Every structure is written in structure tokens, then in C-alpha cells.
């Protein structure tokens, strides 16, 4: 299928889903974010994607996420975010502690006899405290063979699809049965009437709102340009971190400017772009390069993901952290900042976006150090 047609499908499908969400109860019940992922996976296995589509998909994601972040943060309620700070600090410490315990224990269970076992432990520590940029940086720092790197990365992506789908569907309902409900978030800070799902695309471009829509889009694109420009001044391994830090910082600064902060359609446009991202990233799923022949690696990565999250839940119960904060922290650390708005949308809680992205950025910053350190102590 032609690339232009595929790109058109990526951008038109969310609009159709949003329209259908006002007509069909099943769309609202499952959620447009989850439907976006399901459709993306269907596209991935349909055989319709051209063989050279990967570069286009990566380019689209590189543009969409940095532009969506300002749009999602312009309307941030800073007072509500300040109330979250203490619990998010605790949740970050819990997340990193849980990760270290699972990586070390998993290493002794599955990888101790492997000559590259300690390096794989370093890679997993980096990617589950930061993200793919950390994975690439640690590969270089530890002189890891490319075949090992590709094997780890592909297997992680495969398992990560199921992990993310769990966050988008039943995680919140399941964790609410175990974790504290009377959280610091409070009802006033949550989104009422399923606001995240009800994205009114038509009204965004209506005549009375067109000026505000252009203003908010232009502001987001300008921040994207500045953040991207600043990232070019730094070495490649730090460019992603610098870009996200810059974009997040400038977005929050601009959120203090009332004419920008009060533009309600900013969030709707941002969430629309997140739906586009959801379809694109899920359509990139592939089973071809997964190393099922190395079952110990599959077991190790599965162990790292599941045990880390179980430990987070246990510690969250002990320290009175609620389900939403636990899930968004796990997302920020294990999936990286771009997935924070996606999961926040599924949780129907937009006040999680800024602190969630902040945790993800901290993960980016610390991921290289933790990964290299882990590889050396397990050597």
C-alpha cells in the first residue's frame, strides 16, 4: 500500500474513532486510546504496510510527540501538580528500587552462566529506568555486540506491547482493589465526564475558536523548534533528554501565561496527536526479529517487567501510593515519557501528565549511570 495512503489512515482513523465514540457505547467503554492501539496492531499484521515504511513511522513519531507535549501541558493546573509532588517522589524511589531488585534477582536466575549476562542486565536497567536512547548509549559504553543489542531490544518491544496493553485496559481497576483509594489527587483534580475521551475535533476548527487553535498550535510548534534546536548543541546520546527537558520546561513556563493556559482546545489537539501516535507505534510491532531461541533472555525480560511492577504495587500499598500514580510511574520508567500521555488518557487523569513526564526525564538522565553501574557490579 502506498505510504501516502498509510499516513492518511494514521491521521483519519482517530477522527473516525472520536466520531464513533459519540455514537457507539462500545467505543467509549473500551476507550479510544485502546481502540487506536488495537487498530494499529491490526494494520501491523495485515500485510498492507510497505516494506520501507519504518523510516516514515519513526519520522512521524519524532515530530508528533514533541508537538503534542506542549499542547497537553499548556492547560496544566500547577496547584494540583504541586499536591502530587510528594507522592511522585516516593513513587519514583519505589520504582527504581523495585527495578534494581528484579534486575539483580533475574540475573542470578536466568543469566549468570551467560558471558554477556551482566551487559544484558545493564541494558535492561537502562531501558527500564529511561528508554531506548539509554539502551543505545549503554550499548556503546559497554561495547555490546550489535546482535545482542538487537535481540534485547526486539524482545523488549514484543513483551512491552502486552505490558502497555495491560496499563491501557485493566490495570487501573485491578490496582484500585489493592491500593489506597482516598489519594492526594482528590476528586476535584480528576477529569470529570470522561473529558479525555470526548475530544471535539470539529469545534477546534470552528470560526469562534480558530484563532485560539492557531495560537496554541503555533506556540507548540515554536517550542518544538526551540527544543529541537537546543538538542543539536549536545552530543547525540544526550539529545533526546535535552529535547524533552527543554520542551517540557518551556511548555510549563508558557502555561503560566493565562491567554495560553485558558485555551481548552489545546488538550484536545494534543490528545488527538497522541491517538495518531498510538496507531503508528502499535503498527510497528513485529515478531520477525524476536529471539525466541534464547529463552533465558525472554524469561529474564519478562521477569524484569513483571517482578518490578509487583514490587511497585507492594511498596505502594505500604507507603499509601494510589493506583494512578503507581501506573504512571511504571509507564514513565519502563516505557519512557512519550507513553505517559497515552496511559494518562486511558486512566482519564490529565494531571498525571506533567509529573509523569518529569519522572520519565529523570529516568533518561539516570538510566545511563544505573545501567553501566549494574553491568559492572554483576561482572
RAUR-V714328 format. One record per pair of residues at least 24 apart in sequence whose ideal C-beta (glycine too) atoms are under 10 Angstrom apart, sorted by sequence separation. I is the first residue (numbers start at 0). J is the second residue. D is the distance in Angstrom with one decimal. If there is no record, write none. Layout:
BEGIN
i = {I:I}
j = {J:J}
d = {D:D}
END
This chain:
BEGIN
i = {117:118:119:131:222:225:226:322:323:324:327:331:335:336:13:98:99:102:118:122:126:131:222:304:307:308:323:326:327:330:331:334:335:336:9:12:98:101:102:115:118:122:126:222:223:307:328:331:332:333:336:12:219:222:223:323:324:327:328:331:332:335:336:115:119:123:127:221:222:323:327:330:331:334:335:9:95:98:99:115:118:119:122:126:304:326:327:329:330:331:332:333:8:9:12:97:98:118:122:219:222:303:324:328:331:332:115:119:218:219:222:324:327:328:331:335:95:115:119:123:127:218:221:323:327:331:9:94:95:118:122:126:332:8:94:113:219:324:328:332:115:218:115:5:91:215:218:8:219:218:0:5:4:5:215:5:214:215:218:0:4:214:0:2:6:9:219:0:2:5:9:211:215:218:0:1:211:214:215:216:0:2:6:10:215:216:219:2:5:6:9:211:212:215:219:5:211:214:215:0:2:3:210:211:212:215:216:2:6:10:211:212:215:219:2:9:208:211:215:208:209:212:208:212:280:280:205:203:204:202:203:276:277:280:202:203:276:277:199:200:203:204:273:276:277:199:202:203:273:276:198:273:200:273:274:277:198:199:200:203:272:273:277:194:198:273:197:198:270:273:274:195:198:200:269:270:273:194:195:198:194:197:198:270:196:266:270:195:198:269:190:194:198:195:270:273:269:266:269:266:247:246:243:244:243:243:86:87:139:140:239:240:86:139:239:85:86:136:83:84:136:137:254:83:135:136:82:83:135:136:82:251:82:132:133:136:250:79:132:135:136:79:83:132:247:251:79:82:132:133:247:250:251:132:133:79:80:131:132:79:130:247:78:79:129:130:167:246:247:76:129:132:76:244:247:248:130:243:244:247:163:243:243:244:43:163:164:243:244:163:240:241:244:40:160:240:243:244:39:160:239:240:240:241:160:240:36:40:156:160:239:240:159:237:240:36:37:156:157:237:240:36:156:157:156:157:37:237:33:36:157:158:236:35:36:153:156:157:153:156:157:33:153:154:155:157:174:178:189:32:33:153:154:177:32:152:153:154:177:179:183:30:153:154:174:178:179:182:183:184:29:30:150:170:174:177:178:181:182:183:29:149:150:151:154:158:162:165:173:177:179:182:184:150:157:161:165:179:181:182:184:74:149:155:159:174:178:179:180:182:183:73:150:151:154:158:162:166:170:174:178:179:180:182:147:150:154:157:158:161:162:165:178:179:146:178:70:73:151:154:155:158:159:177:178:195:69:70:73:147:150:154:158:162:175:176:178:198:69:72:150:154:158:174:175:178:70:71:151:155:174:175:177:178:195:196:69:70:73:147:151:155:173:174:195:196:66:69:70:72:172:195:68:69:171:174:195:196:67:69:70:170:171:174:195:66:69:170:173:190:194:195:65:66:68:69:171:190:193:194:195:65:68:170:171:192:194:66:67:170:190:191:65:66:69:189:190:62:65:66:68:189:190:64:65:167:170:189:190:63:166:170:188:189:190:62:65:165:166:188:189:65:188:189:30:32:166:167:188:31:32:165:166:184:30:31:62:65:185:27:30:31:61:184:31:162:163:166:184:162:166:27:26:27:163:80:162:163:167:171:162:166:170:20:123:127:65:68:72:77:80:119:126:159:167:171:21:68:72:75:159:163:166:167:170:171:20:21:72:75:119:123:127:166:170:171:20:65:69:72:73:77:119:123:126:127:167:168:171:20:21:61:64:65:68:69:72:73:75:76:77:122:155:163:167:17:64:67:68:71:72:75:116:120:123:124:128:159:163:166:167:16:17:65:66:69:70:72:73:74:75:113:116:119:123:127:166:17:61:65:68:69:72:73:115:119:123:164:16:17:18:64:65:68:69:72:113:163:17:18:73:77:112:113:116:120:14:17:69:76:111:123:13:69:74:75:109:110:14:73:74:109:110:113:13:14:73:74:108:109:72:73:74:109:110:73:74:109:110:69:73:74:105:108:109:74:75:108:109:70:73:74:109:72:73:74:105:106:109:70:71:72:105:108:109:70:71:73:74:105:69:70:71:73:105:106:70:71:72:102:105:106:70:71:101:104:105:108:70:71:104:105:69:70:102:105:67:68:70:71:101:102:105:130:66:67:70:71:101:104:105:127:129:130:133:66:67:70:101:128:129:130:132:67:68:101:102:128:129:130:131:67:68:98:101:102:127:128:130:66:67:98:100:101:104:126:127:129:130:131:67:100:101:126:127:128:129:130:64:67:98:99:101:126:127:130:63:64:67:97:98:101:126:62:63:97:98:100:101:96:97:99:63:64:95:97:98:63:94:97:98:62:94:96:97:60:96:97:59:60:63:64:94:97:59:63:93:94:97:93:96:97:60:93:59:60:93:94:59:90:93:94:57:92:93:56:57:60:55:56:90:93:89:90:93:56:57:89:92:52:56:93:136:140:90:139:86:89:130:133:137:141:52:53:89:90:129:130:133:136:137:140:141:52:89:90:93:94:97:98:128:129:132:133:136:137:140:143:53:86:93:97:129:130:133:134:135:137:138:86:87:91:95:128:129:130:133:134:137:141:48:86:90:94:98:128:129:132:133:136:137:140:141:43:47:48:86:89:90:93:94:97:98:127:128:129:132:133:136:38:39:42:90:92:93:126:128:129:130:133:134:137:39:41:42:43:45:48:86:87:90:91:94:95:125:128:129:133:137:141:32:35:36:39:40:43:44:86:90:94:125:128:129:133:31:35:38:39:42:43:86:89:90:94:127:128:129:31:34:35:37:38:39:41:42:43:44:83:87:91:125:126:128:129:32:35:36:37:39:40:41:42:43:44:83:87:90:91:124:125:128:129:31:32:35:36:39:40:42:43:44:86:90:124:125:127:128:31:34:35:38:39:40:43:124:125:127:33:34:35:36:37:38:39:40:83:87:124:125:126:32:35:36:39:124:125:128:31:35:36:121:124:125:123:124:36:121:122:124:125:121:124:125:17:120:121:123:124:121:122:123:118:121:122:17:118:120:121:124:17:120:121:118:119:121:117:118:120:121:13:14:17:117:118:120:121:13:16:116:117:119:120:13:115:117:118:13:14:117:118:10:13:14:116:117:10:12:13:16:116:12:13:91:95:10:11:13:87:90:94:98:9:10:12:13:90:9:12:87:88:91:95:111:9:83:87:91:95:102:106:110:9:10:68:71:72:82:83:86:87:90:94:102:6:9:10:68:71:8:9:67:70:79:80:83:84:87:88:91:95:99:103:107:64:68:79:80:83:87:91:98:102:106:64:65:68:71:80:83:6:9:64:67:71:76:80:81:84:88:99:103:5:8:63:64:67:75:76:79:80:91:95:99:103:74:75:79:98:102:64:77:5:60:64:72:75:76:80:71:74:75:75:72:71:72:71:68:72:68:71:68:36:35:32:33:32:35:36:32:32:33:32:33:31:32:30:31:32:30:32:29:30:30}
j = {141:142:143:155:246:249:250:346:347:348:351:355:359:360:38:123:124:127:143:147:151:156:247:329:332:333:348:351:352:355:356:359:360:361:35:38:124:127:128:141:144:148:152:248:249:333:354:357:358:359:362:39:246:249:250:350:351:354:355:358:359:362:363:143:147:151:155:249:250:351:355:358:359:362:363:38:124:127:128:144:147:148:151:155:333:355:356:358:359:360:361:362:38:39:42:127:128:148:152:249:252:333:354:358:361:362:146:150:249:250:253:355:358:359:362:366:127:147:151:155:159:250:253:355:359:363:42:127:128:151:155:159:365:42:128:147:253:358:362:366:150:253:151:42:128:253:256:47:259:259:42:47:47:48:258:49:258:259:262:45:49:259:46:48:52:55:265:47:49:52:56:258:262:265:48:49:259:262:263:264:49:51:55:59:264:265:268:52:55:56:59:261:262:265:269:56:262:265:266:52:54:55:262:263:264:267:268:55:59:63:264:265:268:272:56:63:262:265:269:263:264:267:264:268:337:338:264:263:264:263:264:337:338:341:264:265:338:340:263:264:267:268:337:340:341:264:267:268:338:341:264:339:267:340:341:344:266:267:268:271:340:341:345:263:267:342:267:268:340:343:344:266:269:271:340:341:344:266:267:270:267:270:271:343:270:340:344:270:273:344:266:270:274:273:349:352:349:349:352:352:336:336:335:336:336:337:182:183:235:236:335:336:183:236:336:183:184:234:182:183:235:236:353:183:235:236:183:184:236:237:184:353:185:235:236:239:353:183:236:239:240:184:188:237:352:356:185:188:238:239:353:356:357:239:240:187:188:239:240:188:239:356:188:189:239:240:277:356:357:187:240:243:188:356:359:360:243:356:357:360:277:357:359:360:160:280:281:360:361:281:359:360:363:160:280:360:363:364:160:281:360:361:362:363:283:363:160:164:280:284:363:364:284:363:366:163:164:283:284:364:367:164:284:285:285:286:167:367:164:167:288:289:367:167:168:285:288:289:286:289:290:167:287:288:289:291:308:312:323:167:168:288:289:312:168:288:289:290:313:315:319:167:290:291:311:315:316:319:320:321:167:168:288:308:312:315:316:319:320:321:168:288:289:290:293:297:301:304:312:316:318:321:323:290:297:301:305:319:321:322:324:215:290:296:300:315:319:320:321:323:324:215:292:293:296:300:304:308:312:316:320:321:322:324:290:293:297:300:301:304:305:308:321:322:290:322:215:218:296:299:300:303:304:322:323:340:215:216:219:293:296:300:304:308:321:322:324:344:216:219:297:301:305:321:322:325:218:219:299:303:322:323:325:326:343:344:218:219:222:296:300:304:322:323:344:345:216:219:220:222:322:345:219:220:322:325:346:347:219:221:222:322:323:326:347:219:222:323:326:343:347:348:219:220:222:223:325:344:347:348:349:220:223:325:326:347:349:222:223:326:346:347:222:223:226:346:347:220:223:224:226:347:348:223:224:326:329:348:349:223:326:330:348:349:350:223:226:326:327:349:350:227:350:351:193:195:329:330:351:195:196:329:330:348:195:196:227:230:350:193:196:197:227:350:198:329:330:333:351:330:334:196:196:197:333:251:333:334:338:342:334:338:342:193:296:300:239:242:246:251:254:293:300:333:341:345:196:243:247:250:334:338:341:342:345:346:196:197:248:251:295:299:303:342:346:347:197:242:246:249:250:254:296:300:303:304:344:345:348:198:199:239:242:243:246:247:250:251:253:254:255:300:333:341:345:196:243:246:247:250:251:254:295:299:302:303:307:338:342:345:346:196:197:245:246:249:250:252:253:254:255:293:296:299:303:307:346:198:242:246:249:250:253:254:296:300:304:345:198:199:200:246:247:250:251:254:295:345:200:201:256:260:295:296:299:303:198:201:253:260:295:307:198:254:259:260:294:295:200:259:260:295:296:299:200:201:260:261:295:296:260:261:262:297:298:262:263:298:299:259:263:264:295:298:299:265:266:299:300:262:265:266:301:265:266:267:298:299:302:264:265:266:299:302:303:265:266:268:269:300:265:266:267:269:301:302:267:268:269:299:302:303:268:269:299:302:303:306:269:270:303:304:269:270:302:305:268:269:271:272:302:303:306:331:268:269:272:273:303:306:307:329:331:332:335:269:270:273:304:331:332:333:335:271:272:305:306:332:333:334:335:272:273:303:306:307:332:333:335:272:273:304:306:307:310:332:333:335:336:337:274:307:308:333:334:335:336:337:272:275:306:307:309:334:335:338:272:273:276:306:307:310:335:272:273:307:308:310:311:307:308:310:275:276:307:309:310:276:307:310:311:276:308:310:311:275:311:312:275:276:279:280:310:313:276:280:310:311:314:311:314:315:279:312:279:280:313:314:280:311:314:315:279:314:315:279:280:283:279:280:314:317:314:315:318:282:283:315:318:279:283:320:363:367:318:367:315:318:359:362:366:370:282:283:319:320:359:360:363:366:367:370:371:283:320:321:324:325:328:329:359:360:363:364:367:368:371:374:285:318:325:329:361:362:365:366:367:369:370:319:320:324:328:361:362:363:366:367:370:374:282:320:324:328:332:362:363:366:367:370:371:374:375:278:282:283:321:324:325:328:329:332:333:362:363:364:367:368:371:274:275:278:326:328:329:362:364:365:366:369:370:373:276:278:279:280:282:285:323:324:327:328:331:332:362:365:366:370:374:378:270:273:274:277:278:281:282:324:328:332:363:366:367:371:270:274:277:278:281:282:325:328:329:333:366:367:368:271:274:275:277:278:279:281:282:283:284:323:327:331:365:366:368:369:273:276:277:278:280:281:282:283:284:285:324:328:331:332:365:366:369:370:273:274:277:278:281:282:284:285:286:328:332:366:367:369:370:274:277:278:281:282:283:286:367:368:370:277:278:279:280:281:282:283:284:327:331:368:369:370:277:280:281:284:369:370:373:277:281:282:367:370:371:370:371:284:369:370:372:373:370:373:374:267:370:371:373:374:372:373:374:370:373:374:270:371:373:374:377:271:374:375:373:374:376:373:374:376:377:270:271:274:374:375:377:378:271:274:374:375:377:378:272:374:376:377:273:274:377:378:271:274:275:377:378:272:274:275:278:378:275:276:354:358:274:275:277:351:354:358:362:274:275:277:278:355:275:278:353:354:357:361:377:276:350:354:358:362:369:373:377:277:278:336:339:340:350:351:354:355:358:362:370:275:278:279:337:340:278:279:337:340:349:350:353:354:357:358:361:365:369:373:377:335:339:350:351:354:358:362:369:373:377:336:337:340:343:352:355:279:282:337:340:344:349:353:354:357:361:372:376:279:282:337:338:341:349:350:353:354:365:369:373:377:349:350:354:373:377:340:353:282:337:341:349:352:353:357:349:352:353:354:352:352:353:353:352:356:353:356:356:341:341:340:341:341:344:345:342:343:344:344:345:344:345:344:345:346:345:347:345:346:347}
d = {8.7:8.5:8.3:9.0:5.6:6.3:9.1:8.4:9.1:9.4:4.5:4.8:5.7:6.2:9.2:8.7:7.4:7.7:5.2:8.1:8.0:9.1:9.3:9.2:8.4:8.0:5.4:8.6:8.4:6.7:7.0:8.3:9.6:9.9:9.9:5.9:6.7:8.6:9.5:9.4:8.8:7.2:7.9:9.3:9.5:7.2:8.9:8.1:6.7:9.8:8.1:8.8:9.0:4.7:9.8:9.2:7.2:7.7:7.3:4.1:7.1:7.4:7.5:7.3:7.0:7.2:8.5:8.7:5.9:6.0:4.3:9.0:3.8:10.0:7.6:9.8:9.5:5.5:8.9:7.3:7.1:9.6:5.1:6.2:6.7:9.4:9.5:9.8:8.1:8.5:8.9:8.8:8.9:8.6:8.9:9.8:5.9:9.3:8.2:10.0:9.3:8.9:8.2:5.8:8.4:5.0:10.0:8.9:9.3:7.9:7.2:8.8:7.7:9.3:6.4:9.4:9.5:5.4:6.0:7.6:9.8:8.8:9.4:9.7:9.4:9.8:8.7:9.1:6.2:9.2:8.6:9.3:9.9:7.3:8.1:9.7:9.2:9.7:9.6:8.9:9.8:6.3:9.4:7.9:10.0:9.7:9.2:9.1:9.9:6.2:9.5:7.7:8.9:6.5:9.9:7.2:7.9:6.9:9.0:8.9:9.6:7.5:9.3:9.2:9.3:9.6:7.8:4.5:6.1:6.3:8.7:8.7:4.9:8.5:6.8:7.4:9.3:6.9:9.6:9.6:6.3:7.8:7.0:9.3:6.8:8.7:8.1:6.3:7.7:9.4:7.1:8.8:8.0:4.4:7.9:8.8:4.8:9.2:9.5:8.8:9.7:9.8:9.8:8.5:5.7:9.9:6.7:5.7:7.2:9.8:6.5:8.6:6.8:9.3:9.8:9.4:8.6:8.4:9.0:8.7:9.9:9.3:5.9:7.1:8.3:8.4:9.4:9.6:9.0:9.5:4.6:7.1:9.2:8.5:7.2:9.5:9.0:9.7:9.6:9.3:5.8:9.8:8.9:8.5:5.7:8.0:8.2:6.1:9.4:7.1:9.2:9.7:7.2:4.9:8.7:8.7:8.4:6.3:8.4:8.2:8.9:5.6:9.7:9.7:4.6:10.0:8.7:8.4:7.3:9.0:8.2:8.0:9.4:6.2:7.1:9.4:6.2:8.1:9.2:5.3:9.2:9.8:5.7:9.4:8.7:9.8:5.9:6.1:9.7:9.7:9.6:9.4:7.9:9.4:8.5:9.9:9.3:6.5:8.9:9.3:8.2:9.9:9.1:9.9:5.7:8.5:7.5:9.8:9.8:8.8:9.1:9.8:5.5:7.3:9.4:7.5:8.6:9.6:9.4:9.4:8.9:9.6:8.8:6.6:8.8:4.3:5.7:7.0:7.2:8.5:7.7:6.8:7.6:8.9:8.7:9.7:8.5:9.7:6.9:9.5:9.8:8.0:8.2:8.4:9.9:9.8:8.3:7.2:8.0:9.1:7.5:9.3:9.4:4.3:9.0:8.0:9.0:8.4:6.9:4.4:7.8:5.6:9.1:9.6:9.3:9.4:8.9:9.3:7.1:9.5:8.3:9.6:7.1:9.7:9.4:9.6:9.7:7.3:9.4:6.7:9.6:9.9:7.6:5.6:9.6:9.0:9.0:5.5:9.9:8.6:10.0:10.0:8.2:7.6:9.3:6.7:6.9:8.3:9.9:7.2:9.8:9.9:9.6:9.5:9.7:4.3:8.5:8.9:9.9:5.6:6.8:6.1:9.5:8.9:9.1:7.6:8.8:8.2:7.6:9.1:9.4:6.6:7.4:8.3:8.1:6.7:9.7:9.1:7.7:6.5:9.0:9.0:7.5:9.4:9.4:7.8:8.9:4.8:8.9:8.2:9.6:5.0:8.3:8.8:9.6:9.2:9.7:7.1:8.6:5.9:6.0:4.2:5.4:6.4:9.8:8.6:5.0:5.8:9.2:8.2:9.0:7.2:6.8:8.4:9.7:5.5:7.7:8.1:9.3:6.6:9.4:8.1:7.9:8.9:6.5:8.5:5.9:9.1:7.9:7.6:8.0:6.4:8.2:8.4:8.0:7.7:9.4:9.8:9.4:6.2:9.3:3.4:6.7:4.2:8.6:9.4:10.0:4.8:8.4:8.2:7.7:9.5:8.5:9.6:8.9:8.1:8.2:7.3:7.0:7.4:8.5:6.3:9.4:9.6:5.9:5.6:5.5:9.4:10.0:9.6:6.8:5.5:8.2:7.2:9.4:6.5:5.9:8.8:5.8:9.0:8.5:8.8:5.6:8.5:9.1:4.8:6.4:7.3:6.9:9.0:5.7:9.2:7.7:8.0:9.2:9.4:8.4:7.7:7.7:9.5:6.5:5.4:6.1:8.1:8.2:8.8:9.0:9.5:9.6:9.4:9.9:9.0:9.2:8.3:4.9:6.5:8.6:9.3:9.3:9.0:3.6:8.9:9.7:9.8:7.6:7.7:6.6:5.0:9.6:9.1:7.5:8.6:8.2:8.5:4.7:9.3:8.2:4.0:9.9:9.5:8.6:8.3:8.1:8.6:5.6:6.3:8.5:7.2:7.8:8.7:9.5:7.6:6.8:6.7:5.3:5.1:4.6:9.7:9.9:9.4:7.4:8.0:8.6:6.2:8.3:7.1:9.7:9.5:6.1:9.8:6.3:9.5:8.4:8.9:6.4:9.6:7.5:8.3:9.4:5.3:9.1:9.2:8.1:5.0:8.9:9.2:5.1:9.7:4.6:9.8:8.9:7.1:6.0:9.5:9.4:9.8:8.6:5.6:5.8:10.0:5.7:9.5:7.9:8.9:8.2:7.7:6.3:9.4:8.8:9.3:7.6:6.9:5.1:9.8:8.9:8.2:7.3:9.7:9.6:8.7:8.1:10.0:5.9:7.2:8.8:5.6:9.4:9.6:9.9:6.9:6.3:9.4:9.2:7.1:7.7:8.7:7.9:9.4:8.5:9.2:8.0:6.1:8.6:8.6:9.0:8.9:7.0:6.2:9.7:9.4:7.6:8.4:8.6:9.1:9.7:9.3:10.0:9.9:8.8:7.7:9.9:9.9:9.5:7.6:7.4:7.7:9.8:7.5:6.9:8.1:6.8:6.7:8.6:6.6:8.6:5.6:6.1:7.8:9.9:6.5:9.5:7.3:6.3:5.1:8.5:8.6:7.3:6.5:6.3:9.4:6.5:7.1:6.9:6.6:9.4:7.5:8.7:7.7:9.1:8.4:9.0:9.7:9.8:7.7:5.3:8.5:4.0:9.0:9.9:9.0:7.4:9.8:9.5:7.9:4.4:8.4:8.7:9.9:6.4:8.1:6.0:4.7:8.8:8.2:9.7:8.7:9.9:9.3:7.7:6.9:8.9:9.7:8.3:9.5:8.8:7.3:8.4:9.9:6.3:6.9:9.2:9.1:9.5:7.0:5.3:6.8:8.4:5.2:9.6:5.4:9.9:4.0:8.3:5.3:9.6:8.8:9.2:10.0:9.5:7.9:8.1:9.2:9.9:6.1:9.2:5.9:7.1:9.6:5.8:8.8:8.8:9.1:8.5:8.5:8.5:8.9:9.2:9.2:7.2:9.0:9.8:9.8:8.4:8.9:8.6:7.7:9.0:6.4:5.6:5.3:6.0:4.6:7.8:9.3:8.3:9.1:6.3:7.8:8.9:7.7:9.9:9.2:7.3:9.1:9.2:6.6:6.9:5.1:5.6:9.4:9.8:9.5:9.9:7.8:4.2:5.6:9.6:7.7:9.2:9.4:4.3:5.2:9.6:8.6:7.6:9.9:8.0:7.4:6.8:9.0:7.6:9.1:5.0:6.8:9.6:4.8:6.1:9.8:9.0:8.5:8.1:6.8:10.0:8.1:9.0:9.5:8.5:9.0:8.1:8.8:4.2:9.3:5.1:3.9:9.7:7.7:5.4:9.9:3.2:7.1:9.3:9.9:7.7:8.3:9.0:9.9:8.1:7.6:8.9:8.7:6.5:5.8:7.0:9.4:9.1:4.6:7.0:7.6:5.1:7.0:9.4:9.4:9.8:8.9:8.8:8.3:7.9:9.3:8.1:9.8:7.8:8.9:8.3:8.4:9.4:8.1:9.1:5.6:9.7:7.6:6.8:3.9:9.7:7.5:3.9:8.1:6.2:8.3:3.1:6.5:5.6:9.8:7.5:4.4:10.0:9.7:4.9:6.9:7.4:10.0:9.8:7.8:8.8:8.1:9.0:10.0:9.4:8.2:8.0:8.7:9.2:9.0:8.5:9.7:9.7:9.1:5.2:8.3:7.0:7.7:5.0:6.6:8.4:9.4:8.1:4.7:9.7:6.0:9.8:9.6:7.6:9.8:6.0:6.1:9.6:8.1:8.4:5.0:7.6:3.6:8.8:9.9:9.3:7.7:4.8:9.4:8.9:9.0:7.8:6.1:7.5:9.5:9.1:8.3:8.0:9.7:7.9:5.8:6.5:5.7:7.2:9.6:5.9:9.6:5.6:6.4:9.1:8.8:9.6:7.9:4.3:9.6:9.1:8.8:6.5:5.4:9.9:8.5:9.1:7.9:8.7:8.9:8.6:7.1:6.8:7.1:8.2:8.7:9.2:9.8:5.4:7.0:9.8:7.0:8.3:9.9:9.5:5.4:7.4:7.9:7.9:8.1:8.4:7.0:8.8:5.2:7.9:10.0:6.6:8.0:6.2:7.9:6.7:8.7:6.2:9.4:9.8:8.6:9.8:9.7:9.8:9.1:6.6:9.4:5.0:9.9:5.3:9.0:9.1:8.5:8.1:8.9:8.9:7.0:8.9:8.5:10.0:9.3:9.7:8.2:8.9:9.9:9.6:8.9:4.4:6.3:3.5:9.8:4.2:5.5:6.8:5.6:5.1:4.9:6.9:4.8:4.5:8.1:5.5:8.0:6.2:8.5:8.8:10.0:9.8:9.1:7.6:8.8:6.4:7.5:6.5:9.2:8.1:8.5:8.6:7.7:8.8:9.5:8.9:9.9:10.0:7.3:9.9:9.8:9.8:9.7:9.6:7.1:7.1:8.6:8.2:9.3:9.6:9.8:9.2:10.0:9.0:9.9:10.0:6.4:8.3:6.3:8.1:7.3:9.3:6.1:2.6:6.2:7.5:9.9:8.6:8.5:9.6:6.4:9.4:6.7:9.2:5.5:4.2:4.9:9.8:4.5:7.2:9.9:8.8:4.8:8.8:4.2:7.9:4.6:9.6:9.4:8.9:8.4:8.4:9.3:9.8:9.8:8.9:8.1:9.6:5.8:6.8:8.9:4.3:6.8:7.8:9.8:8.6:8.5:9.3:7.4:9.3:8.2:7.5:8.6:5.4:9.4:6.9:5.0:8.4:9.6:4.6:9.2:7.3:7.1:9.4:7.9:9.9:4.5:5.3:8.0:9.9:6.7:3.9:7.5:2.9:7.2:9.5:7.1:8.8:9.5:9.6:7.5:6.2:9.4:7.4:6.2:9.0:4.9:7.8:4.1:9.9:9.5:9.8:9.0:9.3:8.7:9.3:9.4:8.3:7.7:8.2:8.0:6.0:9.9:9.5:9.7:6.7:7.9:5.9:9.6:4.5:7.8:5.1:3.0:9.5:8.9:7.4:9.5:9.7:4.5:7.9:8.0:8.8:9.7:8.5:6.5:8.0:8.2:4.4:4.3:9.1:9.3:8.5:6.1:8.3:7.8:8.0:9.2:10.0:9.4:5.0:8.0:9.3:9.8:5.3:3.0:9.7:7.5:6.2:7.9:9.6:8.5:9.5:7.8:5.3:9.1:7.9:9.0:7.6:7.8:5.0:9.8:5.2:9.4:5.8:7.0:9.5:7.6:9.5:9.5:8.6:9.8:8.2:9.0:8.8:8.8:4.0:8.6:9.0:3.7:9.5:7.3:4.7:9.4:8.0:5.6:9.2:9.3:8.1:9.6:9.3:9.9:9.5:9.6:8.1:9.0:9.1:7.7:9.6:9.6:5.7:9.8:6.9:9.9:5.6:5.8:9.9:9.5:9.0:9.2:8.7:9.1:6.9:4.6:5.3:8.2:9.2:8.6:8.6:9.9:8.9:8.0:9.1:9.3:8.9:7.8:8.9:8.2:7.6:8.4:9.5:9.8:5.4:9.6:8.3:5.3:8.0:5.5:8.6:9.5:9.7:6.3:8.7:7.2:7.6:9.2:6.6:7.7:7.8:7.8:8.8:9.8:9.1:4.9:9.3:5.2:6.4:8.4:8.2:6.2:5.6:8.2:8.9:7.4:8.3:9.3:9.6:9.2:7.8:4.5:6.6:9.3:8.8:5.5:9.8:9.5:10.0:9.8:8.5:9.4:9.2:8.9:9.3:9.9:8.4:6.2:9.5:6.0:9.8:7.5:7.5:7.2:7.8:7.7:9.9:9.5:8.5:8.4:8.6:8.4:7.5:9.8:9.5:7.7:9.3:9.1:7.2:10.0:5.3:9.9:6.7:5.3:5.7:8.4:8.4:7.9:9.5:8.8:6.9:8.4:8.7:9.4:10.0:6.0:9.6:9.4:8.2:9.4:9.6:4.8:6.6:8.1:4.8:7.8:9.3:9.6:5.7:9.8:9.9:9.8:8.4}
END
